[in-house]
Amino acid sequence: MPNLSGSVSAPSLDDTIAGKPFMFYWRRVRWLSVLALALYLVNLTWDIYPYLSWIVGGGLALWLNYWLARRYRVQYATALTAGVWLGVFSGLLLAVTDIIWYHKLWYLLNLVRLPFIGGCLGLVVSLVSYLFFLRITINNKKN
């Protein structure tokens, strides 16, 4: 927003993203990101499955969209934004965990790669699940 001097001020936490303030997304995503981190640490420790973090991320994005659709009846843009934020935050946590776990300098590249891939995964899963849940609610209203 321009102030009297004509310069642009920094965004605040009260500014909205897709109709909701940033804190709305943060409150819904932070515990899911910690859950993704805990499951990632279990996977690292026991070496269960190499792609388990992506399966968990997709499942958490699916659950987040279901929960937002049922509890808050969010709009399309809000559901997609929540999925992207979940992917970005959990990807950032996983990248920091990789740096601490492996102690390799080239894992610093994961600080860009994992949030980007997680955000894309959250976007795709949110898009598909929102359309699926929307179709279910429309069919339930007709009956």
C-alpha positions as CSV (number, residue, x, y, z in Angstrom):
1,M,0.0,0.0,0.0
2,P,1.4,3.4,-0.9
3,N,2.0,5.8,2.0
4,L,2.1,9.6,1.8
5,S,5.7,9.7,0.5
6,G,4.7,7.4,-2.4
7,S,6.9,4.5,-1.4
8,V,5.6,1.0,-0.9
9,S,5.5,-0.3,2.6
10,A,6.4,-3.8,3.6
11,P,3.5,-6.3,3.9
12,S,2.3,-7.0,7.4
13,L,0.8,-10.2,8.8
14,D,-2.7,-8.7,8.5
15,D,-2.5,-8.5,4.7
16,T,-4.6,-11.1,3.0
17,I,-3.6,-13.9,0.7
18,A,-6.5,-15.3,-1.3
19,G,-9.0,-13.7,1.1
20,K,-7.5,-14.9,4.4
21,P,-4.8,-13.4,6.6
22,F,-1.4,-15.1,6.8
23,M,-2.0,-16.2,10.3
24,F,-5.0,-18.3,9.1
25,Y,-2.7,-20.4,7.0
26,W,0.0,-20.5,9.7
27,R,-2.4,-21.8,12.3
28,R,-3.6,-24.6,10.0
29,V,-0.3,-25.6,8.5
30,R,2.2,-25.5,11.4
31,W,1.2,-28.7,13.1
32,L,0.9,-30.6,9.9
33,S,4.4,-29.5,8.9
34,V,5.7,-30.8,12.3
35,L,3.9,-34.1,11.7
36,A,5.5,-34.3,8.3
37,L,8.9,-33.7,9.9
38,A,8.3,-36.3,12.6
39,L,7.4,-38.9,10.0
40,Y,10.4,-37.9,7.9
41,L,12.7,-38.4,10.9
42,V,11.2,-41.9,11.5
43,N,11.7,-42.7,7.8
44,L,15.3,-41.5,8.0
45,T,16.0,-43.4,11.1
46,W,14.5,-46.7,10.1
47,D,15.0,-46.3,6.3
48,I,11.5,-47.5,5.5
49,Y,10.8,-46.2,2.0
50,P,12.8,-43.5,0.0
51,Y,9.7,-41.7,-1.3
52,L,7.6,-41.8,1.9
53,S,8.0,-38.0,2.5
54,W,6.2,-37.3,-0.8
55,I,3.4,-39.8,0.0
56,V,3.0,-38.2,3.5
57,G,3.1,-34.7,2.0
58,G,0.4,-35.6,-0.5
59,G,-1.7,-37.3,2.2
60,L,-1.4,-34.3,4.5
61,A,-2.4,-31.9,1.7
62,L,-5.4,-34.1,1.0
63,W,-6.4,-34.1,4.7
64,L,-5.9,-30.4,5.0
65,N,-8.2,-29.7,2.0
66,Y,-10.8,-32.1,3.4
67,W,-10.7,-30.4,6.8
68,L,-10.8,-26.9,5.3
69,A,-13.7,-27.8,3.0
70,R,-15.7,-29.4,5.9
71,R,-15.0,-27.0,8.7
72,Y,-14.5,-23.6,7.0
73,R,-16.1,-24.0,3.6
74,V,-13.2,-22.2,2.0
75,Q,-13.2,-20.9,-1.5
76,Y,-11.1,-22.3,-4.4
77,A,-8.1,-19.9,-4.0
78,T,-7.9,-20.3,-0.3
79,A,-7.8,-24.1,-0.6
80,L,-5.0,-24.0,-3.2
81,T,-3.1,-21.4,-1.2
82,A,-3.3,-23.6,2.0
83,G,-1.9,-26.6,0.1
84,V,1.0,-24.6,-1.3
85,W,1.8,-23.1,2.1
86,L,1.8,-26.6,3.6
87,G,4.2,-27.8,0.9
88,V,6.5,-24.8,1.3
89,F,6.7,-24.9,5.1
90,S,7.1,-28.7,5.3
91,G,9.7,-28.6,2.5
92,L,11.6,-26.0,4.3
93,L,11.6,-28.1,7.5
94,L,12.7,-31.2,5.6
95,A,15.5,-29.2,3.9
96,V,16.9,-27.9,7.3
97,T,16.6,-31.5,8.6
98,D,18.6,-32.8,5.7
99,I,21.4,-30.2,6.3
100,I,21.6,-31.2,9.9
101,W,21.3,-34.9,9.3
102,Y,23.8,-35.3,6.5
103,H,26.3,-32.5,7.2
104,K,27.0,-32.0,3.4
105,L,27.3,-28.5,1.9
106,W,25.5,-29.3,-1.3
107,Y,22.3,-30.1,0.8
108,L,22.0,-26.3,1.0
109,L,20.4,-26.6,-2.5
110,N,17.5,-28.3,-0.8
111,L,16.5,-25.0,0.8
112,V,15.3,-24.1,-2.7
113,R,14.4,-27.4,-4.1
114,L,12.3,-29.0,-1.4
115,P,10.0,-26.0,-0.7
116,F,9.4,-25.6,-4.4
117,I,8.6,-29.3,-5.0
118,G,6.5,-29.4,-1.9
119,G,4.6,-26.4,-2.9
120,C,3.9,-27.9,-6.4
121,L,2.8,-31.1,-4.8
122,G,0.5,-29.3,-2.4
123,L,-0.9,-27.3,-5.3
124,V,-1.7,-30.3,-7.4
125,V,-3.1,-32.4,-4.6
126,S,-5.2,-29.4,-3.4
127,L,-6.5,-28.8,-6.9
128,V,-7.6,-32.4,-7.5
129,S,-9.0,-32.9,-4.0
130,Y,-10.9,-29.6,-4.0
131,L,-12.5,-30.4,-7.2
132,F,-13.3,-33.9,-5.9
133,F,-14.8,-32.6,-2.6
134,L,-16.7,-29.9,-4.5
135,R,-18.2,-32.6,-6.8
136,I,-19.2,-34.7,-3.7
137,T,-20.9,-31.7,-2.1
138,I,-22.8,-30.8,-5.3
139,N,-24.0,-34.4,-5.7
140,N,-25.1,-34.5,-2.0
141,K,-27.2,-31.3,-2.4
142,K,-29.1,-32.8,-5.4
143,N,-30.2,-35.9,-3.4
